[in-house]
Each structure stands twice: as C-alpha cells, then as structure tokens.
Amino acid sequence: MKITTSIFIGFMLFASQAVALSKSDVRKIIKEAYPGARISEVEKETYKGEKIYEVDFRHDGNRLEAIIGLDGSIIKVDIDD
C-alpha cells in the first residue's frame, strides 16, 4: 500500500510540473492570440483562489490585461485602466 501511495504521489507531482507554464510560454500564447502584441509585463498572481499569469500588453492601440491559467487557457482579457 505504501509503495502504491508513493508512486501515486510521485506521479501527481510530476504531472503538476509538466503542465506548469513559463513566462516565455505565456508570451507565446499572447502573441499567437494577438499577433503584433507588445508585452510589457508578465507576473504570476492569484485570481479567484487560483494561480495564474497576469499579462499587460498593447494591441491595436489598446492597453490590455490578460489572465492566463497555468494550463495555458486565456481566462479573461480586459482593457487595462
């Protein structure tokens, strides 16, 4: 039983690291979704209790802020005030 539990815990730790994004991954996601975007800042934050990346960027003359989930999904994009 201990071996099975240890293997399961080890697998979960490996799986959680495998889906973690780097800041450069986040930059690629924004540039693919918003071609020509100029990214000024990428920060790791918490949004509704979840770890996310917050990205400040300019696109088509607008200052925007995006929230990117650690799975790579774009959760939200708003005009940055």
Rosetta blueprint (number, residue, H / E / L):
1 M L
2 K H
3 I H
4 T H
5 T H
6 S H
7 I H
8 F H
9 I H
10 G H
11 F H
12 M H
13 L H
14 F H
15 A H
16 S H
17 Q H
18 A H
19 V L
20 A L
21 L L
22 S L
23 K H
24 S H
25 D H
26 V H
27 R H
28 K H
29 I H
30 I H
31 K H
32 E H
33 A H
34 Y L
35 P L
36 G L
37 A L
38 R E
39 I E
40 S E
41 E E
42 V E
43 E E
44 K E
45 E E
46 T E
47 Y E
48 K L
49 G L
50 E E
51 K E
52 I E
53 Y E
54 E E
55 V E
56 D E
57 F E
58 R E
59 H E
60 D L
61 G L
62 N E
63 R E
64 L E
65 E E
66 A E
67 I E
68 I E
69 G E
70 L L
71 D L
72 G L
73 S L
74 I E
75 I E
76 K E
77 V E
78 D E
79 I E
80 D L
81 D L
